[in-house]
Structure formats: C-alpha cells, structure tokens
Amino acid sequence: MSTLTQIPASRKSAYKRPYKTRSQRRERDRRKYDENNDYKFLLRVGIAIGALIVVAVICAVRGMSETAI
C-alpha cells in the first residue's frame, strides 16, 4: 500500500469558482486605491500635526527660558 495522500474531491476547480464581472473587479480596485489614498492622507496629516506640536513646544521652552533670566 502506498503512503500517498489523495486530494479531496470537494475542492472546486477554477471553472466552478464564483465568477466576478469586470465591474466587480474595477469596484474592488477602486476601493483598494481609495483606502490606500486615505491612509496616505491621514499619515501626512499626522506628521503635520506632530511637527506643529514640536514647534509649539520649542517656542514655549524658549519663552520660559527667556523669562527665567
């Protein structure tokens, strides 16, 4: 008796998989593109807010050090 495993018959072939229309594929690609752009936008906004906070803290520290003299 051989020790080879058998492929289960329940696996669907490529022809039996649900067919996606061109419009469904385009919609999926648009959604992926939009989500990627949203992520990039939020990342840029986060970096800009972080830079503003750093500038504000530096100005506050300089202002406190000048009044201490």
mmCIF file of the N, C-alpha and C atoms, coordinates in Angstrom:
data_MODEL
# 
_entry.id   MODEL 
# 
loop_
_atom_site.group_PDB 
_atom_site.id 
_atom_site.type_symbol 
_atom_site.label_atom_id 
_atom_site.label_alt_id 
_atom_site.label_comp_id 
_atom_site.label_asym_id 
_atom_site.label_entity_id 
_atom_site.label_seq_id 
_atom_site.pdbx_PDB_ins_code 
_atom_site.Cartn_x 
_atom_site.Cartn_y 
_atom_site.Cartn_z 
_atom_site.occupancy 
_atom_site.B_iso_or_equiv 
_atom_site.pdbx_formal_charge 
_atom_site.auth_seq_id 
_atom_site.auth_comp_id 
_atom_site.auth_asym_id 
_atom_site.auth_atom_id 
_atom_site.pdbx_PDB_model_num 
ATOM 1   N N  . MET A 1 1  ? 0.832   -1.176 0.000   1.00 0.00 ? 1  MET A N  1 
ATOM 2   C CA . MET A 1 1  ? 0.000   0.000  0.000   1.00 0.00 ? 1  MET A CA 1 
ATOM 3   C C  . MET A 1 1  ? 0.885   1.250  0.000   1.00 0.00 ? 1  MET A C  1 
ATOM 4   N N  . SER A 1 2  ? 0.555   2.223  -0.824  1.00 0.00 ? 2  SER A N  1 
ATOM 5   C CA . SER A 1 2  ? 1.385   3.422  -0.904  1.00 0.00 ? 2  SER A CA 1 
ATOM 6   C C  . SER A 1 2  ? 0.963   4.429  0.160   1.00 0.00 ? 2  SER A C  1 
ATOM 7   N N  . THR A 1 3  ? 1.860   5.314  0.483   1.00 0.00 ? 3  THR A N  1 
ATOM 8   C CA . THR A 1 3  ? 1.598   6.319  1.519   1.00 0.00 ? 3  THR A CA 1 
ATOM 9   C C  . THR A 1 3  ? 1.222   7.666  0.919   1.00 0.00 ? 3  THR A C  1 
ATOM 10  N N  . LEU A 1 4  ? 0.872   7.699  -0.359  1.00 0.00 ? 4  LEU A N  1 
ATOM 11  C CA . LEU A 1 4  ? 0.500   8.959  -0.999  1.00 0.00 ? 4  LEU A CA 1 
ATOM 12  C C  . LEU A 1 4  ? -0.863  9.415  -0.495  1.00 0.00 ? 4  LEU A C  1 
ATOM 13  N N  . THR A 1 5  ? -0.980  10.708 -0.320  1.00 0.00 ? 5  THR A N  1 
ATOM 14  C CA . THR A 1 5  ? -2.270  11.247 0.120   1.00 0.00 ? 5  THR A CA 1 
ATOM 15  C C  . THR A 1 5  ? -3.113  11.566 -1.096  1.00 0.00 ? 5  THR A C  1 
ATOM 16  N N  . GLN A 1 6  ? -4.396  11.469 -0.931  1.00 0.00 ? 6  GLN A N  1 
ATOM 17  C CA . GLN A 1 6  ? -5.302  11.772 -2.028  1.00 0.00 ? 6  GLN A CA 1 
ATOM 18  C C  . GLN A 1 6  ? -5.847  13.182 -1.863  1.00 0.00 ? 6  GLN A C  1 
ATOM 19  N N  . ILE A 1 7  ? -6.032  13.859 -2.975  1.00 0.00 ? 7  ILE A N  1 
ATOM 20  C CA . ILE A 1 7  ? -6.607  15.199 -2.955  1.00 0.00 ? 7  ILE A CA 1 
ATOM 21  C C  . ILE A 1 7  ? -8.107  15.058 -2.741  1.00 0.00 ? 7  ILE A C  1 
ATOM 22  N N  . PRO A 1 8  ? -8.666  15.803 -1.790  1.00 0.00 ? 8  PRO A N  1 
ATOM 23  C CA . PRO A 1 8  ? -10.107 15.676 -1.557  1.00 0.00 ? 8  PRO A CA 1 
ATOM 24  C C  . PRO A 1 8  ? -10.906 16.121 -2.784  1.00 0.00 ? 8  PRO A C  1 
ATOM 25  N N  . ALA A 1 9  ? -11.981 15.436 -3.036  1.00 0.00 ? 9  ALA A N  1 
ATOM 26  C CA . ALA A 1 9  ? -12.800 15.723 -4.212  1.00 0.00 ? 9  ALA A CA 1 
ATOM 27  C C  . ALA A 1 9  ? -13.640 16.981 -4.029  1.00 0.00 ? 9  ALA A C  1 
ATOM 28  N N  . SER A 1 10 ? -13.697 17.515 -2.808  1.00 0.00 ? 10 SER A N  1 
ATOM 29  C CA . SER A 1 10 ? -14.544 18.672 -2.547  1.00 0.00 ? 10 SER A CA 1 
ATOM 30  C C  . SER A 1 10 ? -13.916 19.992 -3.003  1.00 0.00 ? 10 SER A C  1 
ATOM 31  N N  . ARG A 1 11 ? -12.652 19.991 -3.395  1.00 0.00 ? 11 ARG A N  1 
ATOM 32  C CA . ARG A 1 11 ? -12.010 21.224 -3.855  1.00 0.00 ? 11 ARG A CA 1 
ATOM 33  C C  . ARG A 1 11 ? -12.609 21.653 -5.181  1.00 0.00 ? 11 ARG A C  1 
ATOM 34  N N  . LYS A 1 12 ? -12.899 22.936 -5.290  1.00 0.00 ? 12 LYS A N  1 
ATOM 35  C CA . LYS A 1 12 ? -13.507 23.459 -6.512  1.00 0.00 ? 12 LYS A CA 1 
ATOM 36  C C  . LYS A 1 12 ? -12.427 23.736 -7.546  1.00 0.00 ? 12 LYS A C  1 
ATOM 37  N N  . SER A 1 13 ? -12.723 23.431 -8.760  1.00 0.00 ? 13 SER A N  1 
ATOM 38  C CA . SER A 1 13 ? -11.793 23.781 -9.823  1.00 0.00 ? 13 SER A CA 1 
ATOM 39  C C  . SER A 1 13 ? -11.963 25.264 -10.144 1.00 0.00 ? 13 SER A C  1 
ATOM 40  N N  . ALA A 1 14 ? -11.080 25.770 -10.958 1.00 0.00 ? 14 ALA A N  1 
ATOM 41  C CA . ALA A 1 14 ? -11.126 27.194 -11.297 1.00 0.00 ? 14 ALA A CA 1 
ATOM 42  C C  . ALA A 1 14 ? -12.410 27.549 -12.028 1.00 0.00 ? 14 ALA A C  1 
ATOM 43  N N  . TYR A 1 15 ? -12.976 26.623 -12.744 1.00 0.00 ? 15 TYR A N  1 
ATOM 44  C CA . TYR A 1 15 ? -14.184 26.903 -13.521 1.00 0.00 ? 15 TYR A CA 1 
ATOM 45  C C  . TYR A 1 15 ? -15.434 26.958 -12.658 1.00 0.00 ? 15 TYR A C  1 
ATOM 46  N N  . LYS A 1 16 ? -15.388 26.363 -11.479 1.00 0.00 ? 16 LYS A N  1 
ATOM 47  C CA . LYS A 1 16 ? -16.567 26.328 -10.614 1.00 0.00 ? 16 LYS A CA 1 
ATOM 48  C C  . LYS A 1 16 ? -16.553 27.434 -9.566  1.00 0.00 ? 16 LYS A C  1 
ATOM 49  N N  . ARG A 1 17 ? -15.490 28.210 -9.533  1.00 0.00 ? 17 ARG A N  1 
ATOM 50  C CA . ARG A 1 17 ? -15.431 29.316 -8.577  1.00 0.00 ? 17 ARG A CA 1 
ATOM 51  C C  . ARG A 1 17 ? -16.385 30.413 -9.012  1.00 0.00 ? 17 ARG A C  1 
ATOM 52  N N  . PRO A 1 18 ? -16.864 31.211 -8.051  1.00 0.00 ? 18 PRO A N  1 
ATOM 53  C CA . PRO A 1 18 ? -17.773 32.293 -8.441  1.00 0.00 ? 18 PRO A CA 1 
ATOM 54  C C  . PRO A 1 18 ? -17.076 33.272 -9.382  1.00 0.00 ? 18 PRO A C  1 
ATOM 55  N N  . TYR A 1 19 ? -17.722 33.580 -10.466 1.00 0.00 ? 19 TYR A N  1 
ATOM 56  C CA . TYR A 1 19 ? -17.151 34.469 -11.471 1.00 0.00 ? 19 TYR A CA 1 
ATOM 57  C C  . TYR A 1 19 ? -17.398 35.915 -11.082 1.00 0.00 ? 19 TYR A C  1 
ATOM 58  N N  . LYS A 1 20 ? -16.357 36.723 -11.142 1.00 0.00 ? 20 LYS A N  1 
ATOM 59  C CA . LYS A 1 20 ? -16.504 38.150 -10.855 1.00 0.00 ? 20 LYS A CA 1 
ATOM 60  C C  . LYS A 1 20 ? -16.504 38.901 -12.173 1.00 0.00 ? 20 LYS A C  1 
ATOM 61  N N  . THR A 1 21 ? -17.463 39.780 -12.304 1.00 0.00 ? 21 THR A N  1 
ATOM 62  C CA . THR A 1 21 ? -17.548 40.570 -13.524 1.00 0.00 ? 21 THR A CA 1 
ATOM 63  C C  . THR A 1 21 ? -16.468 41.649 -13.522 1.00 0.00 ? 21 THR A C  1 
ATOM 64  N N  . ARG A 1 22 ? -16.277 42.234 -14.668 1.00 0.00 ? 22 ARG A N  1 
ATOM 65  C CA . ARG A 1 22 ? -15.273 43.290 -14.790 1.00 0.00 ? 22 ARG A CA 1 
ATOM 66  C C  . ARG A 1 22 ? -15.613 44.467 -13.886 1.00 0.00 ? 22 ARG A C  1 
ATOM 67  N N  . SER A 1 23 ? -16.897 44.799 -13.802 1.00 0.00 ? 23 SER A N  1 
ATOM 68  C CA . SER A 1 23 ? -17.298 45.927 -12.946 1.00 0.00 ? 23 SER A CA 1 
ATOM 69  C C  . SER A 1 23 ? -17.034 45.618 -11.471 1.00 0.00 ? 23 SER A C  1 
ATOM 70  N N  . GLN A 1 24 ? -17.221 44.361 -11.061 1.00 0.00 ? 24 GLN A N  1 
ATOM 71  C CA . GLN A 1 24 ? -16.931 43.996 -9.668  1.00 0.00 ? 24 GLN A CA 1 
ATOM 72  C C  . GLN A 1 24 ? -15.441 44.109 -9.380  1.00 0.00 ? 24 GLN A C  1 
ATOM 73  N N  . ARG A 1 25 ? -14.620 43.672 -10.343 1.00 0.00 ? 25 ARG A N  1 
ATOM 74  C CA . ARG A 1 25 ? -13.169 43.786 -10.153 1.00 0.00 ? 25 ARG A CA 1 
ATOM 75  C C  . ARG A 1 25 ? -12.735 45.248 -10.133 1.00 0.00 ? 25 ARG A C  1 
ATOM 76  N N  . ARG A 1 26 ? -13.318 46.071 -11.002 1.00 0.00 ? 26 ARG A N  1 
ATOM 77  C CA . ARG A 1 26 ? -12.985 47.502 -11.009 1.00 0.00 ? 26 ARG A CA 1 
ATOM 78  C C  . ARG A 1 26 ? -13.382 48.162 -9.699  1.00 0.00 ? 26 ARG A C  1 
ATOM 79  N N  . GLU A 1 27 ? -14.564 47.815 -9.199  1.00 0.00 ? 27 GLU A N  1 
ATOM 80  C CA . GLU A 1 27 ? -15.031 48.384 -7.932  1.00 0.00 ? 27 GLU A CA 1 
ATOM 81  C C  . GLU A 1 27 ? -14.089 48.006 -6.792  1.00 0.00 ? 27 GLU A C  1 
ATOM 82  N N  . ARG A 1 28 ? -13.636 46.760 -6.763  1.00 0.00 ? 28 ARG A N  1 
ATOM 83  C CA . ARG A 1 28 ? -12.698 46.317 -5.734  1.00 0.00 ? 28 ARG A CA 1 
ATOM 84  C C  . ARG A 1 28 ? -11.380 47.086 -5.843  1.00 0.00 ? 28 ARG A C  1 
ATOM 85  N N  . ASP A 1 29 ? -10.893 47.264 -7.075  1.00 0.00 ? 29 ASP A N  1 
ATOM 86  C CA . ASP A 1 29 ? -9.648  48.006 -7.276  1.00 0.00 ? 29 ASP A CA 1 
ATOM 87  C C  . ASP A 1 29 ? -9.798  49.468 -6.863  1.00 0.00 ? 29 ASP A C  1 
ATOM 88  N N  . ARG A 1 30 ? -10.950 50.075 -7.184  1.00 0.00 ? 30 ARG A N  1 
ATOM 89  C CA . ARG A 1 30 ? -11.191 51.468 -6.771  1.00 0.00 ? 30 ARG A CA 1 
ATOM 90  C C  . ARG A 1 30 ? -11.196 51.595 -5.262  1.00 0.00 ? 30 ARG A C  1 
ATOM 91  N N  . ARG A 1 31 ? -11.870 50.665 -4.597  1.00 0.00 ? 31 ARG A N  1 
ATOM 92  C CA . ARG A 1 31 ? -11.949 50.699 -3.138  1.00 0.00 ? 31 ARG A CA 1 
ATOM 93  C C  . ARG A 1 31 ? -10.550 50.569 -2.524  1.00 0.00 ? 31 ARG A C  1 
ATOM 94  N N  . LYS A 1 32 ? -9.760  49.660 -3.077  1.00 0.00 ? 32 LYS A N  1 
ATOM 95  C CA . LYS A 1 32 ? -8.396  49.463 -2.582  1.00 0.00 ? 32 LYS A CA 1 
ATOM 96  C C  . LYS A 1 32 ? -7.564  50.734 -2.784  1.00 0.00 ? 32 LYS A C  1 
ATOM 97  N N  . TYR A 1 33 ? -7.691  51.357 -3.952  1.00 0.00 ? 33 TYR A N  1 
ATOM 98  C CA . TYR A 1 33 ? -6.964  52.592 -4.263  1.00 0.00 ? 33 TYR A CA 1 
ATOM 99  C C  . TYR A 1 33 ? -7.390  53.716 -3.327  1.00 0.00 ? 33 TYR A C  1 
ATOM 100 N N  . ASP A 1 34 ? -8.703  53.850 -3.104  1.00 0.00 ? 34 ASP A N  1 
ATOM 101 C CA . ASP A 1 34 ? -9.218  54.900 -2.219  1.00 0.00 ? 34 ASP A CA 1 
ATOM 102 C C  . ASP A 1 34 ? -8.745  54.700 -0.788  1.00 0.00 ? 34 ASP A C  1 
ATOM 103 N N  . GLU A 1 35 ? -8.772  53.445 -0.307  1.00 0.00 ? 35 GLU A N  1 
ATOM 104 C CA . GLU A 1 35 ? -8.323  53.174 1.059   1.00 0.00 ? 35 GLU A CA 1 
ATOM 105 C C  . GLU A 1 35 ? -6.845  53.493 1.212   1.00 0.00 ? 35 GLU A C  1 
ATOM 106 N N  . ASN A 1 36 ? -6.062  53.186 0.184   1.00 0.00 ? 36 ASN A N  1 
ATOM 107 C CA . ASN A 1 36 ? -4.633  53.473 0.227   1.00 0.00 ? 36 ASN A CA 1 
ATOM 108 C C  . ASN A 1 36 ? -4.393  54.980 0.263   1.00 0.00 ? 36 ASN A C  1 
ATOM 109 N N  . ASN A 1 37 ? -5.166  55.732 -0.536  1.00 0.00 ? 37 ASN A N  1 
ATOM 110 C CA . ASN A 1 37 ? -5.027  57.192 -0.529  1.00 0.00 ? 37 ASN A CA 1 
ATOM 111 C C  . ASN A 1 37 ? -5.474  57.781 0.804   1.00 0.00 ? 37 ASN A C  1 
ATOM 112 N N  . ASP A 1 38 ? -6.520  57.220 1.404   1.00 0.00 ? 38 ASP A N  1 
ATOM 113 C CA . ASP A 1 38 ? -6.966  57.687 2.719   1.00 0.00 ? 38 ASP A CA 1 
ATOM 114 C C  . ASP A 1 38 ? -5.864  57.495 3.752   1.00 0.00 ? 38 ASP A C  1 
ATOM 115 N N  . TYR A 1 39 ? -5.193  56.346 3.700   1.00 0.00 ? 39 TYR A N  1 
ATOM 116 C CA . TYR A 1 39 ? -4.111  56.064 4.643   1.00 0.00 ? 39 TYR A CA 1 
ATOM 117 C C  . TYR A 1 39 ? -2.975  57.065 4.462   1.00 0.00 ? 39 TYR A C  1 
ATOM 118 N N  . LYS A 1 40 ? -2.602  57.328 3.217   1.00 0.00 ? 40 LYS A N  1 
ATOM 119 C CA . LYS A 1 40 ? -1.522  58.289 2.953   1.00 0.00 ? 40 LYS A CA 1 
ATOM 120 C C  . LYS A 1 40 ? -1.895  59.679 3.453   1.00 0.00 ? 40 LYS A C  1 
ATOM 121 N N  . PHE A 1 41 ? -3.143  60.087 3.228   1.00 0.00 ? 41 PHE A N  1 
ATOM 122 C CA . PHE A 1 41 ? -3.602  61.402 3.676   1.00 0.00 ? 41 PHE A CA 1 
ATOM 123 C C  . PHE A 1 41 ? -3.536  61.501 5.195   1.00 0.00 ? 41 PHE A C  1 
ATOM 124 N N  . LEU A 1 42 ? -4.036  60.490 5.892   1.00 0.00 ? 42 LEU A N  1 
ATOM 125 C CA . LEU A 1 42 ? -4.015  60.515 7.357   1.00 0.00 ? 42 LEU A CA 1 
ATOM 126 C C  . LEU A 1 42 ? -2.588  60.526 7.890   1.00 0.00 ? 42 LEU A C  1 
ATOM 127 N N  . LEU A 1 43 ? -1.695  59.817 7.223   1.00 0.00 ? 43 LEU A N  1 
ATOM 128 C CA . LEU A 1 43 ? -0.294  59.812 7.636   1.00 0.00 ? 43 LEU A CA 1 
ATOM 129 C C  . LEU A 1 43 ? 0.312   61.208 7.485   1.00 0.00 ? 43 LEU A C  1 
ATOM 130 N N  . ARG A 1 44 ? 0.034   61.872 6.371   1.00 0.00 ? 44 ARG A N  1 
ATOM 131 C CA . ARG A 1 44 ? 0.557   63.232 6.163   1.00 0.00 ? 44 ARG A CA 1 
ATOM 132 C C  . ARG A 1 44 ? -0.011  64.208 7.182   1.00 0.00 ? 44 ARG A C  1 
ATOM 133 N N  . VAL A 1 45 ? -1.308  64.099 7.466   1.00 0.00 ? 45 VAL A N  1 
ATOM 134 C CA . VAL A 1 45 ? -1.931  64.983 8.452   1.00 0.00 ? 45 VAL A CA 1 
ATOM 135 C C  . VAL A 1 45 ? -1.321  64.741 9.827   1.00 0.00 ? 45 VAL A C  1 
ATOM 136 N N  . GLY A 1 46 ? -1.093  63.491 10.181  1.00 0.00 ? 46 GLY A N  1 
ATOM 137 C CA . GLY A 1 46 ? -0.478  63.164 11.467  1.00 0.00 ? 46 GLY A CA 1 
ATOM 138 C C  . GLY A 1 46 ? 0.922   63.734 11.588  1.00 0.00 ? 46 GLY A C  1 
ATOM 139 N N  . ILE A 1 47 ? 1.698   63.641 10.522  1.00 0.00 ? 47 ILE A N  1 
ATOM 140 C CA . ILE A 1 47 ? 3.059   64.191 10.542  1.00 0.00 ? 47 ILE A CA 1 
ATOM 141 C C  . ILE A 1 47 ? 3.010   65.711 10.672  1.00 0.00 ? 47 ILE A C  1 
ATOM 142 N N  . ALA A 1 48 ? 2.084   66.356 9.966   1.00 0.00 ? 48 ALA A N  1 
ATOM 143 C CA . ALA A 1 48 ? 1.964   67.821 10.041  1.00 0.00 ? 48 ALA A CA 1 
ATOM 144 C C  . ALA A 1 48 ? 1.569   68.263 11.445  1.00 0.00 ? 48 ALA A C  1 
ATOM 145 N N  . ILE A 1 49 ? 0.625   67.570 12.058  1.00 0.00 ? 49 ILE A N  1 
ATOM 146 C CA . ILE A 1 49 ? 0.210   67.918 13.428  1.00 0.00 ? 49 ILE A CA 1 
ATOM 147 C C  . ILE A 1 49 ? 1.360   67.704 14.399  1.00 0.00 ? 49 ILE A C  1 
ATOM 148 N N  . GLY A 1 50 ? 2.100   66.619 14.223  1.00 0.00 ? 50 GLY A N  1 
ATOM 149 C CA . GLY A 1 50 ? 3.262   66.366 15.074  1.00 0.00 ? 50 GLY A CA 1 
ATOM 150 C C  . GLY A 1 50 ? 4.308   67.459 14.946  1.00 0.00 ? 50 GLY A C  1 
ATOM 151 N N  . ALA A 1 51 ? 4.549   67.920 13.719  1.00 0.00 ? 51 ALA A N  1 
ATOM 152 C CA . ALA A 1 51 ? 5.529   68.992 13.506  1.00 0.00 ? 51 ALA A CA 1 
ATOM 153 C C  . ALA A 1 51 ? 5.064   70.285 14.172  1.00 0.00 ? 51 ALA A C  1 
ATOM 154 N N  . LEU A 1 52 ? 3.776   70.596 14.076  1.00 0.00 ? 52 LEU A N  1 
ATOM 155 C CA . LEU A 1 52 ? 3.253   71.798 14.731  1.00 0.00 ? 52 LEU A CA 1 
ATOM 156 C C  . LEU A 1 52 ? 3.396   71.714 16.249  1.00 0.00 ? 52 LEU A C  1 
ATOM 157 N N  . ILE A 1 53 ? 3.150   70.550 16.806  1.00 0.00 ? 53 ILE A N  1 
ATOM 158 C CA . ILE A 1 53 ? 3.294   70.381 18.261  1.00 0.00 ? 53 ILE A CA 1 
ATOM 159 C C  . ILE A 1 53 ? 4.748   70.575 18.669  1.00 0.00 ? 53 ILE A C  1 
ATOM 160 N N  . VAL A 1 54 ? 5.677   70.027 17.885  1.00 0.00 ? 54 VAL A N  1 
ATOM 161 C CA . VAL A 1 54 ? 7.103   70.186 18.198  1.00 0.00 ? 54 VAL A CA 1 
ATOM 162 C C  . VAL A 1 54 ? 7.491   71.660 18.157  1.00 0.00 ? 54 VAL A C  1 
ATOM 163 N N  . VAL A 1 55 ? 7.043   72.391 17.139  1.00 0.00 ? 55 VAL A N  1 
ATOM 164 C CA . VAL A 1 55 ? 7.359   73.820 17.037  1.00 0.00 ? 55 VAL A CA 1 
ATOM 165 C C  . VAL A 1 55 ? 6.768   74.577 18.221  1.00 0.00 ? 55 VAL A C  1 
ATOM 166 N N  . ALA A 1 56 ? 5.536   74.257 18.614  1.00 0.00 ? 56 ALA A N  1 
ATOM 167 C CA . ALA A 1 56 ? 4.900   74.936 19.745  1.00 0.00 ? 56 ALA A CA 1 
ATOM 168 C C  . ALA A 1 56 ? 5.654   74.666 21.043  1.00 0.00 ? 56 ALA A C  1 
ATOM 169 N N  . VAL A 1 57 ? 6.105   73.437 21.239  1.00 0.00 ? 57 VAL A N  1 
ATOM 170 C CA . VAL A 1 57 ? 6.853   73.106 22.460  1.00 0.00 ? 57 VAL A CA 1 
ATOM 171 C C  . VAL A 1 57 ? 8.186   73.837 22.474  1.00 0.00 ? 57 VAL A C  1 
ATOM 172 N N  . ILE A 1 58 ? 8.862   73.899 21.334  1.00 0.00 ? 58 ILE A N  1 
ATOM 173 C CA . ILE A 1 58 ? 10.150  74.606 21.271  1.00 0.00 ? 58 ILE A CA 1 
ATOM 174 C C  . ILE A 1 58 ? 9.953   76.086 21.592  1.00 0.00 ? 58 ILE A C  1 
ATOM 175 N N  . CYS A 1 59 ? 8.915   76.700 21.031  1.00 0.00 ? 59 CYS A N  1 
ATOM 176 C CA . CYS A 1 59 ? 8.637   78.115 21.319  1.00 0.00 ? 59 CYS A CA 1 
ATOM 177 C C  . CYS A 1 59 ? 8.313   78.320 22.797  1.00 0.00 ? 59 CYS A C  1 
ATOM 178 N N  . ALA A 1 60 ? 7.568   77.407 23.385  1.00 0.00 ? 60 ALA A N  1 
ATOM 179 C CA . ALA A 1 60 ? 7.218   77.525 24.802  1.00 0.00 ? 60 ALA A CA 1 
ATOM 180 C C  . ALA A 1 60 ? 8.458   77.399 25.678  1.00 0.00 ? 60 ALA A C  1 
ATOM 181 N N  . VAL A 1 61 ? 9.342   76.477 25.342  1.00 0.00 ? 61 VAL A N  1 
ATOM 182 C CA . VAL A 1 61 ? 10.572  76.302 26.133  1.00 0.00 ? 61 VAL A CA 1 
ATOM 183 C C  . VAL A 1 61 ? 11.453  77.533 26.012  1.00 0.00 ? 61 VAL A C  1 
ATOM 184 N N  . ARG A 1 62 ? 11.582  78.072 24.814  1.00 0.00 ? 62 ARG A N  1 
ATOM 185 C CA . ARG A 1 62 ? 12.386  79.289 24.636  1.00 0.00 ? 62 ARG A CA 1 
ATOM 186 C C  . ARG A 1 62 ? 11.775  80.463 25.403  1.00 0.00 ? 62 ARG A C  1 
ATOM 187 N N  . GLY A 1 63 ? 10.458  80.573 25.372  1.00 0.00 ? 63 GLY A N  1 
ATOM 188 C CA . GLY A 1 63 ? 9.785   81.652 26.104  1.00 0.00 ? 63 GLY A CA 1 
ATOM 189 C C  . GLY A 1 63 ? 10.006  81.533 27.598  1.00 0.00 ? 63 GLY A C  1 
ATOM 190 N N  . MET A 1 64 ? 9.961   80.324 28.134  1.00 0.00 ? 64 MET A N  1 
ATOM 191 C CA . MET A 1 64 ? 10.187  80.127 29.575  1.00 0.00 ? 64 MET A CA 1 
ATOM 192 C C  . MET A 1 64 ? 11.633  80.406 29.951  1.00 0.00 ? 64 MET A C  1 
ATOM 193 N N  . SER A 1 65 ? 12.565  80.033 29.065  1.00 0.00 ? 65 SER A N  1 
ATOM 194 C CA . SER A 1 65 ? 13.974  80.243 29.393  1.00 0.00 ? 65 SER A CA 1 
ATOM 195 C C  . SER A 1 65 ? 14.332  81.732 29.344  1.00 0.00 ? 65 SER A C  1 
ATOM 196 N N  . GLU A 1 66 ? 13.690  82.513 28.500  1.00 0.00 ? 66 GLU A N  1 
ATOM 197 C CA . GLU A 1 66 ? 13.958  83.951 28.442  1.00 0.00 ? 66 GLU A CA 1 
ATOM 198 C C  . GLU A 1 66 ? 13.423  84.663 29.679  1.00 0.00 ? 66 GLU A C  1 
ATOM 199 N N  . THR A 1 67 ? 12.290  84.237 30.199  1.00 0.00 ? 67 THR A N  1 
ATOM 200 C CA . THR A 1 67 ? 11.725  84.885 31.386  1.00 0.00 ? 67 THR A CA 1 
ATOM 201 C C  . THR A 1 67 ? 12.482  84.499 32.646  1.00 0.00 ? 67 THR A C  1 
ATOM 202 N N  . ALA A 1 68 ? 13.201  83.404 32.623  1.00 0.00 ? 68 ALA A N  1 
ATOM 203 C CA . ALA A 1 68 ? 13.951  82.964 33.801  1.00 0.00 ? 68 ALA A CA 1 
ATOM 204 C C  . ALA A 1 68 ? 15.232  83.766 33.970  1.00 0.00 ? 68 ALA A C  1 
ATOM 205 N N  . ILE A 1 69 ? 15.699  84.426 32.947  1.00 0.00 ? 69 ILE A N  1 
ATOM 206 C CA . ILE A 1 69 ? 16.962  85.177 33.033  1.00 0.00 ? 69 ILE A CA 1 
ATOM 207 C C  . ILE A 1 69 ? 16.807  86.441 33.812  1.00 0.00 ? 69 ILE A C  1 
# 
